[in-house]
């Protein structure tokens, strides 16, 4: 199991003792799902439960489908775009 914290993982935030569902990780910061939205130092978080690839993909799709202009939606759209498989052109027959 990877210990790298990523979207869909559950972490414990040491300063507050809270457990969070991770929306995204960027630049040493972790953003959580829920309200109010915000970010915290990744170094203050400990991995509690690693998301399955399916759960991660579903959360990214759900975040991307949010109807509001939200930093978590923007990050999910960026991640999905970056991870979209590149289609190779068909070989001429």
N, C-alpha and C positions, 0 to 999 in steps of 0.2 A: 504494500500500500504506500502510495506517495504521501509524504508529509507536507508537501507544498499546499498552502491554503489557496483555494480557488472558489469560483462561483458554485453555490449550492452546498458548500461545506457548512458545518456548524462549528463555531468557535466559542471559546470562553474569553471574554474581555477582562483581563486581570484588574484594572482599576475600578471597574464597577461590579465585577462578579457576574455580569449578565452573560447569557448565551445568545448568540446571534446567528441568523442564517445569512451567509455571505452573498451579497449581490455582485460584487466585483472586487478585484485587487488591482491597484495601479500605483506605481511610484512609492512603494512603502506604506501605502494607506489601504485600509479595508473599508468598504461601504457595506452597510447592513440593509437587509430588507425590513420593512416596517416603518412606523412613524414615531417620532419625527425622523426624517432621513438624515444621514450624516456619515462622516468618516472618522476613523480612529487610526492610530499607529498600528501597523501590522505587527510590530515587535511586541505590542501589548496583548496579542491574541495567541491562544493555544488551540490547536486543532482538537476537536472533540469527536467529530464524525465526518468522514470523507463521503462526499456525494458519489453516487454511481454516475457513470457517463450519461445514462438515460435521465436521471433526475437533474443533472447539470444542464443538459440540453433543454429539458422542459422548462426549467426556471429561466433560462436565457430567452426562450420563445415568449414566456409569460411577461417577462420584464420588457421585452421589445414591443409587445402589444399594448403596453400601458397607453392610456389616452391623454396623459398629461405630459408636458415638457419637464422631464425629470432626469437628473444626472445618471440614475440607474438605467433608465430606458436608453439614453444615449450610449452608455457603456455597453449594454447588451447588443444594441444594433452594431456597434463597432466590432465587438467580439465575433458576432455571427458573420459579419462581412469578411473579417480576417480569416475565419476558419472555414468558410465556404469552400468546398473542393473546387479546384480550378478545372474547368472542362477543357479537354484537349480537342483541337479540331479533328474532324474525321479525316481519315486518309482518303485521297481521291481513288475512285474505283478503277 
